[in-house]
């Protein structure tokens, strides 16, 4: 039931973002999408194979969102680099750098040309009592 809810939510998000894009204004769509879009976005493992984070339907739904014309800021500037935003507390995943990229900053076509830099503040995740997510950020050029 939760997986069906997730897919339905992504469908509603896609319909909503289609309306946003018609406004032809600069938009950043930011958040924890709970999807690792590609194999590069998860450490090499089979332990998550049955999880909704990497299921073909989850990835396809995320790709249908991207097909609207969004630019993935982190992946655009770091196309081949493993950059994770989430490390589960279980199984020593943080110390082993066994992470996933679940948090995304997506830019509308009006904003994408202004992308200057993007990254993940991994050091924040290492702090005592930190969230299992690290902050993801972008820098934009002035308009």
N, C-alpha and C positions, 0 to 999 in steps of 0.2 A: 504493500500500500504506500509506503514512503517513497519508493522509487517512482511509482505512477504519479504521486503528488509532485515530486521533483521535476519530472518531465512536463507535467501540466503547467507548473510555475514557469519553467523556461519558455514554454509556448506563450504564456501571458506576457512575459518580459519581452519576448521578440515582437509581439504585436504592439506593445507599448512603445518600444524603442523605434519601431517603424513610424509611429506618429511623431515622436520627438525629432527624428531625422528630417521629416517633412518641413519642420520649422526653419531649416537651413541656418542654424546657429551653432557656435562651438559648444561641444558637449564632451564631458568626461563621464564615462560609465564605469564606476569603480565599485569593487566589492569582492567578497568571498563567494565565488560562483560554485564552489564545491565540485569543480571539474578540472582535471589535469588534461588539457586538450590533446597532448601528443606524448609519445614515449619519452621525449626529451624532458618532459615536465614531471617525471617521477623517477626516483632512483631505480637502478636495475634490480628488479625483484619480481617474484610471482606472488608475494604475500597479499597484494591488493587486488589480484585478478578478479575476484568476485565482488569487489566493492563498487558501489555506484559511481565513485569518483572517476573511474576509467572505463566504464562500460561503453561499448560502441554506441548505444542510443544516447547516452549522456554526451559523449564527444560529438556525435552528429548534431544534436540539438544546439550545442555550443557553436559548432561550425555554421549552422544555419543562421545564428545570430551574427557571427562574423561576416557572413556573406552579404549582410545588409550594407557593408562598406566600412565597418569599424576597423581601426588599426590597433593591434595589440602592442602597446608602447614598449614593454620589456622585450618581447620577442623581436620586434623590429630592430632595436638597437643591439640586441644580444642573440642573434639568430641561431647560434650553435652552442651557447653556453647553458649548462645546467644551472638554473637559478630558482631555488625553492623558496616558498613563502610559508610553508607549514611543515612542522616536524612533530609527529605524534609523540606523546610522553612515554609510550610503551616501547619496550625492547631496545632501549638505548638509541633511539633513532636520531636524536640531536647529535650526540657525540660521534655517531657513525656517518653523519650527513646523509641520512636516509630520509630525504624530504620529498615534498610534492609542491608544485606551483598551482595553487588553488585560487589565489587572490590576483585579480586582473584589473588593469587600467586600460580601458578601451577608449579610443579617441575617434570622434566624428571626422569626416573628411574635411570639414572646415578648420578643425584644430590640429590634425595630424601634421601638416607642414611646419607647425611651430614647435614640434617635439625636439628638445635639445638633449635631454638625458633622462635615463630611467634606471631604477635599480631596486634592490632589496636591502634593508638595514639589518643584516644578519646579527650584528653585535647586540641588538636589542633582545633577540631571542635567547642569547646566552646569559642574560641577567637573572639573578635570583627571583623566583616567583613570576617569571615572564609568561606571557601568553604562548600558546603553541604556534601562533602565527607571528611572522616578522612584518614590520611595516614595508609596504611597497610604495614607491614614490616616482614622480616625474618632475622634470623641469621643462618649462615652456619658454620660448622666446617671446618677447613683447610683441604685440601686434603692430 
